[in-house]
Amino acid sequence: MAKEKLFRIAFLNHGKVYELFCTGVCSSGLLGFIEVSGLVFGEKDGVVIDPTEDKMRDEFDGVEILHLPMHSVLRVEQVRKKGQAVIRDRESGEKVTPFPLSPGSRSRL
């Protein structure tokens, strides 16, 4: 039995870089778009839930096929195993927390 292919795709969305995993990537029937299908997220029933992945799961809930504009796609990689879905800052590349932090809640160095 052939193992299903797994892809990591990075794309721009509202000024942030989204990295998620899927089982299908191809050119879309819509001119200028990439078709992404079979979005893969981690188990929601686990003891530790990643808030970023949980936010992405909610955002893309019910999406069967995601049509991304070609100019927003930064990278498509075929990978061996699923990693963590993340949202990064476009400029710094740092992971973005989905929850707003109040100025007093950050630790001081």
C-alpha positions as CSV (number, residue, x, y, z in Angstrom):
1,M,0.0,0.0,0.0
2,A,1.4,3.4,-1.0
3,K,2.0,6.0,1.7
4,E,0.0,9.2,1.2
5,K,2.1,12.2,0.3
6,L,2.3,15.0,2.8
7,F,3.2,18.6,2.0
8,R,4.1,21.7,4.1
9,I,2.9,24.9,2.5
10,A,3.9,28.4,3.5
11,F,1.8,31.3,2.3
12,L,1.0,35.0,3.2
13,N,-2.3,35.7,4.9
14,H,-3.2,39.1,6.3
15,G,0.4,40.1,6.7
16,K,1.5,36.9,8.4
17,V,3.1,33.8,7.1
18,Y,1.0,30.7,7.7
19,E,2.7,27.2,7.5
20,L,0.3,24.3,7.4
21,F,0.3,20.6,6.3
22,C,-1.9,19.0,3.6
23,T,-2.1,15.9,1.5
24,G,-2.7,17.6,-1.9
25,V,-1.2,20.6,-3.8
26,C,-1.8,21.3,-7.5
27,S,-2.6,24.1,-9.9
28,S,-6.2,25.2,-9.6
29,G,-8.9,25.5,-12.2
30,L,-9.0,29.1,-11.2
31,L,-6.4,31.1,-13.2
32,G,-3.5,32.3,-11.0
33,F,-4.4,30.1,-8.0
34,I,-2.9,27.0,-6.2
35,E,-5.3,24.4,-5.0
36,V,-4.5,23.0,-1.5
37,S,-6.6,20.0,-0.2
38,G,-6.6,17.6,2.7
39,L,-5.6,20.0,5.4
40,V,-3.9,18.1,8.3
41,F,-3.9,19.2,11.9
42,G,-2.9,17.5,15.1
43,E,-5.2,15.7,17.5
44,K,-7.6,18.1,19.3
45,D,-8.2,15.5,22.1
46,G,-4.6,15.6,23.3
47,V,-3.5,16.7,26.8
48,V,-1.5,19.7,25.4
49,I,-3.1,21.7,22.7
50,D,-1.1,24.2,20.7
51,P,-3.1,27.5,20.6
52,T,-1.7,28.5,17.2
53,E,-2.7,25.2,15.6
54,D,-6.1,25.3,17.4
55,K,-6.7,28.8,15.9
56,M,-5.8,27.6,12.4
57,R,-8.0,24.5,12.8
58,D,-10.9,26.8,13.7
59,E,-10.1,29.3,10.9
60,F,-10.1,26.5,8.3
61,D,-12.9,24.4,9.8
62,G,-15.0,22.9,7.0
63,V,-12.6,23.9,4.2
64,E,-12.3,21.1,1.7
65,I,-10.2,22.9,-0.9
66,L,-8.2,26.1,-0.3
67,H,-7.5,28.2,-3.4
68,L,-4.4,30.4,-2.7
69,P,-3.3,33.2,-5.1
70,M,0.1,32.1,-6.6
71,H,1.8,35.3,-5.5
72,S,0.9,34.5,-1.8
73,V,2.6,31.1,-1.8
74,L,6.1,31.2,-0.5
75,R,7.1,27.6,-0.4
76,V,5.7,24.1,-1.0
77,E,7.7,21.1,0.5
78,Q,7.0,17.4,0.4
79,V,7.8,16.1,3.9
80,R,8.0,12.7,5.6
81,K,6.1,13.5,8.7
82,K,3.8,16.2,10.0
83,G,5.2,19.0,12.1
84,Q,3.6,21.9,13.9
85,A,1.4,24.3,12.0
86,V,2.5,27.8,12.8
87,I,1.8,31.5,12.1
88,R,4.9,33.6,11.8
89,D,5.5,37.4,11.6
90,R,6.3,38.3,8.0
91,E,9.3,40.5,8.9
92,S,11.0,38.8,11.7
93,G,10.0,35.2,11.1
94,E,9.1,34.8,14.8
95,K,6.2,32.7,15.9
96,V,3.1,34.7,16.5
97,T,0.9,34.0,19.5
98,P,-2.8,33.9,18.7
99,F,-3.6,35.6,22.0
100,P,-2.9,39.3,22.6
101,L,-0.4,39.9,25.4
102,S,-0.9,42.9,27.6
103,P,2.3,45.0,28.0
104,G,2.7,44.0,31.7
105,S,2.5,40.3,31.0
106,R,5.9,40.0,29.2
107,S,8.9,39.0,31.2
108,R,11.7,41.5,31.5
109,L,15.3,40.6,30.9
